[in-house]
């Protein structure tokens, strides 16, 4: 399970876009988004860097932790 901090998420549309971007890498991934804290939990066997790249391609910055 990965937990990422996503900058720029502020509405349900953003939640959908981030979820959709993760599913382009792994269509079976389980994605939980907390809009208030801007944290995304992803249960996936995909490589973390690929998931982060897909989120960035959707226009969101993955904060370094």
Buried (B, 14 or more C-beta within 10 A) or exposed (E): EBEBBBEBBEEEEBBEBBBEBBBBBBEEBEBEBEBEEBBBEBEBEBEEEBBBBBBEEBEBEBEEE
